[in-house]
Amino acid sequence: MFKAVINVNYKPSVLDPQAEAIHKALGRLGDDNIATVMVGKYFELTLNAPTIEAANDQVERICDQLLANVNMETYRFTVTPLQGATA
Amino acid sequence: MRAAVLSFPGSNCDQDLVWATQQVAGGCAEIVPATATTLSGFDVVMIPGGFSYGDYLRSGAIASVAPVMTAVRHFADAGGFVMGICNGFQILTAAGLLPGSLQSNTQLDFVCAPTSLKVENVRTPFTNRFAPGTTITLPIAHGEGNYYADAGTIAELEAHGQVVFRYRENPNGSVHDIAGITNRAGNVLGMMPHPERAVESLLGGTDGLGVFTSLLAATKEATYASR
């Protein structure tokens, strides 16, 4: 068993209206020293795969096909063996 | 015209599309569930507005991998006419049947208002009944209608007349004021405004009717051509 931790974020070139709104709200709180705000999605999957390489390949495909919109978003992930589990 | 109106959990404009197609325009329309695996017997596929699968993950993302979408892909590849409205547009981009994507409106408001649009291309199956350069008024109702694609994609869309509807006043931050596009082949349309909500004067306007009569004309022509 492996655990995959995935982060999906907007590409820096894409204006994220949600992040902009949060940035402005932080300014209203007096936190006017915030240079950038990034909002993203976080996923955790546990999966059965024969090897860590196979798990990596599968997670990458899942990100491309569903979890991220590669047109506007980028993703990064880590895959680690689950403690106490065998592959 | 025999239109399949897809219905996903959370679709809410499917009955409006059936009404506009059948009762107003005089074609045939049938609701087809998201679990269907074939679209044989239909010559148009309509993907309605709403909040398919609760807009979970991203608008259109879950619907884009629903069982019926494999059939939609085959239908579009064979040249069948596919029209996605509002959430239907979001689903078509998520499925890769149209380029780009729809993100949150820049002002973060859900916008619901009649909107003035320029019909930019009348040589499509969806707009052949409009006069060139016409301005029409259709309602919009969306929180994520802000069309985005990279500069190269936008240049391609513009160069090939794929921008079919353009906002007169941009309500959501869409690049190039884009309200509706087709694929390169011209048989797949996605648009954020709702033509099916503007087919009877009782409901405030009939400017949307042209989309349905255009499809009627295009399917008739296609039927003759195939004989």
Interface residues (C-beta under 8 A of the other chain):
Chain A: S13 V14 L15 D16 P17 Q18 A21 K41 Q65 L66 L67 N69 N71 M72
Chain B: L57 R58 A61 V65 T93 A94 P99 G100 S101 Q103 S104 N105 T106 Q107 L108 N146 Y148 A149 D150 G173
